[in-house]
Amino acid sequence: MNLAAEVNENLAHYSNVLIYSAMAVYTLAFLAHIAEWVFGSRSAVGRTAAAITAEAEAVQRAKVHVRAGGQSGGTAVLERPKIVTRSMAGSRYVPDGPGAAGGTEQGDVYGRIAVGLTFLALLFHAAGVLFRALSVKRAPWGNMYEFSTTFAMVAVATYLVLLALKKNVRWIGLPLVTTVLLDLGLAVSVLYTASDQLVPALHSYWLWIHVSCAIVSGASLYIGAVATLLYLFRDRYEIQLENPKGKQFGRFAKSVLGRVPSAASLDKFAYRINATIFPLWTFTIIAGAIWAEAAWGRYWGWDPKEVWSFITWVAYACYLHARATAGWKGRKAAYLALIAFGCYLFNYYGVNIFITGKHSYAGV
């Protein structure tokens, strides 16, 4: 073994050690987030739920008063309740929850610890990706293992950037760290590929452009999908608060859903993420077509990866169109968003693992 090969092997080893170290710190962050939710004040959640219920009852009483005033021929004066956040349907005025910490100092301390540990894990994670790049002397996303590790890194970085921008997104910390651990666990146990050079078709600057855009797009769309899924649960929770005699969530679910942002806030957040990233996903497909022409002499060849990338694009285009149409706001549009992200996931895992095509040469 010559000196260069030995150096590359050592760099790959250090990369693996750093990725495992990141997983260990992510696990500590996961436990800290669990503590944040556990020690979150139920009394604060109760106050939030009570405020929403009381507001709904006040609106109902006001409506009855208006009807009574109209029947008696008098003039009824309706005092509008305080507006905190408006729901998509326009019929609910609901405040955001107090957050995972529930407004308690102890819960907030655990939340801050979790964020600090997540940042530390990201440093190990980024160093692992960098060492992988140095060991292969190319962009560190030439196969599914490298793509998965970089994808998780970008998702965590996006979350921390949103926090640094003072966005109310700490509630996403627990599901994010959980899925990052699952993603990295799958990467190191099933998808791992030893450091190696790629086939000649992939030796292009388009590898840096096309795949990096796909990673950033996917990581951001993942955050939007989490917000969309949580929106569906929170929206149902708010409906139940307005109708306390109907079927209700259990005590644990109420404790969690009562602390997250309102359905309107989650819906708006998810829409902004998806709408912002959609042009980047569009560019990803265009860049892939340009690269395909340079590598294979054609822009489009109905390869499974190309087809499912386009299906994902169409699905998100339908979501954005539906979201901008008055009759398809709210839950209907949310279902479309989740279907669109499901297409993205199938395009990555399903197409790469189960379907043979021109993109299969990168292997897992």
N, C-alpha and C positions, 0 to 999 in steps of 0.2 A: 504494500500500500504506500503510495507516494504521499508527500507532505500535504498537498492540496486536498487529496481525498480524505486524509485523516482530519484535517481542519474542518472540512464539511461535515464529516461524521460527528465530530465533537459539537459543532454548532447545532446539528439536528438533535443531539442528545440534550443539550441545554434548552432547546426549544421545548422538548417534551417535558422536561423538569419544570419549566416555567408555566406551561399550560396546566400541569397537575397542581402546581402551587396556586395558580389562579383559582382552580376548582376548589381547593381547600379554603381559600379566603372567601370565595363566593358562598360556600357552605356556612361559614360563620355569619356572613351578611344575611343569608336566608334565616338563620336562627334569630338574629337580631330583629329582622322584620316580623318574624312570628311573635317575638316578645312585644314588639310595638303594637301589634294588633290585639294581643292578649291583654296587655295592660291599658289599652285604650279605654277611656271611661265609658261605661254603659250608661251612666247617668247623663252624660253629654249627648249620647245617641238618643236616649229617651227624651231629652228636652227637644232635640231636633224633630223627632217624630211627633211629639206632642204639639210643637209649634205648627207643623204642617197640617196635622189633623185639625187643630183649632182654627187655622186659617180657612181650611175647607168648610168647616162648620159655619164660620162667620160669613163666608160668601153665600152658603146655602140659606142662612137666616136672612141675609140681605135680599136675596131673590124673593123669598117668601114675603118679606116686608114690602117690596116693590109691588108684588102682585096684590097684596092686601090694600095698599094705598091706591092702586089703580081701580080696584073694585069699589072702594068707598068714595071715590071721586076726589080724594085729597091729593096733595103733592108729596111724594116720597123722595127723601134725600138719601142717596146711596154713597157712603164713604168708601172709597176704593182701598182695599187692603194694601199694605206695604209690599212692593215688588222687589224680590231679590234676584231671581233668575226665572226666565220665562221658558216653559216647555215648548217643544216643537209644535204640539197641537194647538197651542195658544189658549188652552183651557186651564192650565195649572200655573201657579206662581210658587215655586219651590226653592228653598235655600240649599246651597251646597252643604254636604255633611261636614263635620268638624275635622275630618282627616283620620288616618289610621290610628293616630295617637289618641283620638277622642277628646282632644283639648286638655289632656293631662300632662303634667311635667315629666312624670316617669315614662310615659309612652313616648313623648317627644325625644327624651334622651336616647331611648333604644332606637328610635327612628334615625336620629343623627348618627349614632354608632353604625347603623346599617348602611347609611349613605357613605360614611367614611370607609367602611370595609369594602363597599362596592368600588369605590375609587381606587383603593389599594389593590384590589383584585384586577381592576382594569390595567393598572401599571404592569403587573405580572403578565397579564394576558397579552397586552400590546408588545411587551418584550419577547414573549414566546413567538408571536407572529413575525416580529422583526428577525429573530434568530432563524426562523424557518426560511424567510426570504434570503438571508445571507447564506444559508446552507445550500440552497438550490440556485442562487444567483439569478433570480427572476421574481416576478410578482408572486406573492404567496397565496395564490388562489387558482392553482392549476388542476386541482382535483377536488372531490367532495369533502375530504378531510380538511384541506386548506380553506375551502370556501366556507365550511361550517364554522371553523374557529374564527375566521375573519368576520363572518356574518354576526356571530355572537358579540364580538368585540365592538363592532359598529353599533349594534343595538344598545349596548350598555353605554357607549360614548354618547349616543343621541339622547338617552335618558338623562345622563348627567349634564349635558349641555342645556337641556330644557330646565333642569333644576337651577343651573347657574343663571339662567335668564329669568328666574323668579316665577316660573310657571308652576301651577298647582298640579304636580304630577307625581308626588311622592307615593301616592296610592298605588302606582304601577310598579313600585319597587319589588314587592313580593312575587307577583306573577312573572315579572321580568327575570329576576334571579332564578326562580324555579325553572323556567324554560331554558335559560342559559345553561344551567347545570345539566338538564336533560340533553340539550344540544351537544355540549362538550362531552358528556358521557357517551353518547352515541358516536361522536367523532373519534374518540380515542379507543373505543372498544370494537366498533364495527366498521367504521369508514376509514380507519387509519391506513395511510399509504406511506411507505418509506420515501425519504427525499430522493428525487430523481428528476432528470430533465424531461421535457415534454417532446412530443412529436414535432416535426418541423412546421406543421401547419399552425401551431400555437405560438411559434416564435415571432411575435409581432407586437408592436407598440399598442395595437388594438386590444391585447390582453389586459393591459393596464386600464384602458378607457372603458371598454365594453363590460368587463366583468366587475370592475370597481363600481360602475353605475348600477349594475344589477344587485350588488351587495348592499349599497346604500339604499336603493329603492326597497329591497326586501326587508331590511332592518326597520326602516321607517314605516312601511306598510304593516309590519308586525305590530308595532306600537298602536297604529290606528285600528288594527283588528282587535287588540285587547280592549281598547276603549269602546269599540262597537259592541263587543260581547258583554261587557260590563253595563253598557247602556241598556241593553235588553232586560237585564235583571233589575237594574235600578228603576227603569220605567215601570216594570211590573210592581215593584215595591211601592212606588208612589201611587199607583192605581189602587193598591190594597189599602194604603193609608186613607184614601178618599172614600173607600168602601169597606170599613172595618168589619162588616158582617159577612163579607165574602170569604173565599178561601185565602189563607194567609201563609206566608213563609214561616219556617221554624224560627226559634229564638236565635240560633247561631247565625242564620242567613240575615235576619233583621239587624243583628249586631254589626255585621260586616257592611251590608248595603246602606245602613243608616249613616255610615261615616265617609262614604265616597261622594264625589261631586254629584250634583243633580243630573237627572237624565238629559236635560237641555245642555248642560255644560259638557257632558261626555259626548253627546251627539255632535256638538259644535267642534269640539277638539278633534274627534275622529275625522270629521269632514275636512277640516283644515289640513290635517296631516295628509289625507288621501289626495286632496285637490292639489296640494303643493308638490307632492311626489309624482303625480301622474305625468307631467311633462318630462321628468327625468326617466321614468319607465319607457315613455315614448322614444326618447333619445337612445335608451339602451337597445331597443329593438332596431332602430335605424343604424346604430353603430354596429350591431351584430350583422346586419345585412351588408354593410360596406365591407366588414371583415370577411364575410363569406365570399364576396366577389373577389377579394384579393387572394383568398386561400384556395377557393374551389372554382372560381370563374363564373359564379352566378350569385345574384343577390338573394334569391329565394328558391328553395328546393323542396318545400313541404316536408322537411325533416321534422320528426316529432317534437324536438325542442323548439324549433321555429313556430310550429303550429300552436303549441301550448303557450308559448310566450304571447302569441297574437290573441289566443282565447282569453288569457289573463287581461290583456289590454282591453279587449272588447267588454269583458265583465266589469272592469273598473269604469270604462266609459259609460256603460249602462247605469252603473251606480251614480256617477256624477250627474248624468242627465236626469235620472229619477229623483235625485236629491234636490235638483233645481226645479223640479216640477211639484207644484203645490200638493197634488194628490198622492205623491209617493214619498213624502217626508216621514221621518220617524221610523217605526219598526220595519216597514216594507223595504225602505232603502237600506236599513241596517242588515237585513237578510241578504240583500244583494252584495253588500260590502264583504260579508263573511264568505259568501260563495266565491267572490273574486279572489280573496286571499287563499281560499281552498284551492283554487286553480293555480295560484303561485306555488303553493306547497307541493301539489301534484307535479307541476312542471319541474320542481327540483328533485324531490325524492322519487316519485313514481316514474317519470321519464328516464332519469339517470340510472335507476336500478333495474326496472322491469322492461323497458322498451329499448330496442337496439336502434341506433341511428348514428349520424356522423359525429355527434357530440359524445358518443360513448367511448371514444379512444382515450379520453382523460381518465377513465376508470373511476372507481370509488376512492 
